[in-house]
Amino acid sequence: MKGTMHSNQVRQMELSLSAKSHRLARQARRQRRERAQWWFAQMRRAVDAAMDWRPESTGRPAQVYMELAAKRP
């Protein structure tokens, strides 16, 4: 019976990944995590080192009304 399959036989394609590819994937994930941790540590340092800005002073009030001296006759 060449070319026929019995009902109790199961054909399965096997895809094997080498240990090297698993190791490289783990290493890439670890490197991405380390870069992210470094970046966020730098951002936290920048925020901690930021100085507090005081609001700009409002300045002197503007003169809105000025009385004119009475004219002499």
C-alpha positions as CSV (number, residue, x, y, z in Angstrom):
1,M,0.0,0.0,0.0
2,K,2.4,2.6,-1.1
3,G,1.1,6.2,-1.0
4,T,-1.8,5.5,1.3
5,M,-2.2,6.4,4.9
6,H,-3.8,4.4,7.6
7,S,-6.1,6.2,9.9
8,N,-4.0,5.5,13.0
9,Q,-0.8,7.0,11.4
10,V,-0.1,10.7,12.0
11,R,2.4,12.6,9.9
12,Q,3.9,15.5,11.5
13,M,6.5,18.0,10.3
14,E,9.1,18.7,12.9
15,L,10.7,22.1,13.0
16,S,13.6,22.2,15.4
17,L,15.4,25.3,16.4
18,S,18.9,25.0,17.4
19,A,20.1,25.8,20.9
20,K,22.2,28.6,19.4
21,S,19.1,30.4,18.0
22,H,17.4,30.2,21.5
23,R,20.6,31.5,23.1
24,L,20.7,34.4,20.6
25,A,17.1,35.3,21.2
26,R,17.5,35.3,25.0
27,Q,20.7,37.4,24.6
28,A,18.8,39.9,22.4
29,R,15.9,40.2,24.9
30,R,18.4,40.7,27.7
31,Q,20.3,43.4,25.8
32,R,17.0,45.2,24.9
33,R,16.0,45.1,28.6
34,E,19.4,46.4,29.7
35,R,19.3,49.3,27.2
36,A,15.8,50.2,28.4
37,Q,16.8,50.1,32.0
38,W,19.8,52.3,31.2
39,W,17.7,54.8,29.3
40,F,15.1,55.1,32.1
41,A,17.8,55.4,34.7
42,Q,19.2,58.4,32.6
43,M,15.8,60.0,32.4
44,R,15.3,59.6,36.2
45,R,18.7,61.2,36.8
46,A,17.7,64.1,34.4
47,V,14.4,64.6,36.3
48,D,16.1,64.5,39.7
49,A,18.8,67.0,38.6
50,A,16.3,69.4,37.1
51,M,16.1,72.7,38.9
52,D,12.8,74.2,40.1
53,W,11.9,77.3,38.1
54,R,10.3,80.1,39.9
55,P,7.6,82.0,38.0
56,E,8.7,85.2,36.4
57,S,7.9,88.3,38.6
58,T,4.9,90.2,37.4
59,G,6.8,93.5,37.5
60,R,5.5,96.9,38.5
61,P,1.9,97.7,37.8
62,A,1.3,99.9,34.8
63,Q,-0.1,103.3,35.3
64,V,-3.5,103.3,33.7
65,Y,-4.9,106.7,34.6
66,M,-3.0,110.0,35.0
67,E,-4.6,113.3,36.1
68,L,-3.6,116.3,34.2
69,A,-2.8,119.5,36.0
70,A,-5.5,122.2,35.7
71,K,-4.8,124.8,33.0
72,R,-4.0,128.3,34.2
73,P,-6.2,131.1,32.8
